[in-house]
């Protein structure tokens, strides 16, 4: 005669349940597991890998193997746009827009003064693409600046900054918009739009006439909208422990107006009196400054945009490997319960 046996379940403390015997989960191969009609919260034993697997409503993950996901915070900044060139006789180029700025670290502000994004859940032993966007080339003479190049980490893309406008060509849109150019007796040139949640709009250029004073091109957009010739300022992040401001717009050029400083966070100098615009700072995504030319002056070029940057923050029990051209001058750094790394060139990354 068979004997009926039961597991003993008792309460422990007030709200906990204790099971006297071992808990036996249903055992499946991976193929059998994947064939289940699972709902979020289902748990099984994977007898191929010897792991306990759970279903999160979208896919199966392991709680005890290398496929368990972990959170990675990011700061992804694209290359800044180039400043606009100036051709002659009271013309000026607009400042380049800063590269798109996307931030998921703690409660810090993301681009266009938007809310913090959500960190990515990634897997060990999996390769992820990292692209660090180059800055756009400054416009030559009567040309707008080139847009900056996109930066990418896994599924996150920040758009390159827009190029600053010139006497005739208009500013271009981007992560942050380029500033409008201007010329003698010209109509006002509008700054270009930035990308929502990445960067602000570029400032407008103003025309020059005998009664209205010197022409002044628009400043490049950054984290906030630029106002006229003044460029937008960048945003500060402590993802690498030291609070650093990046993503400033380029200063607008002027004919006989004063020079215009770039936006805080790497924006290039907007020049005057027949001088080429200043370059945006490398690894900040800063926009290039616009050029300025007074009466009878020679043609001048806008400044180049600064290159972008990708910074990652992750648990300190993980170790990162850079490959396929990705580099970091300082390498992996530890800060308490997390690690971080600044990636300066394109390639791939993986964790163990």
Helices and strands as residue ranges (DSSP letters): E 9-12, E 16-19, E 27-28, H 30-34, E 43-46, E 51-55, E 60-62, E 70-77, E 91-92, E 101-103, G 111-113, E 120-122, E 128-131, E 151-153, E 156-158, E 235-237, E 244-246, E 292-293, E 309-315, E 320-323, E 333-335, E 338-343, E 347-351
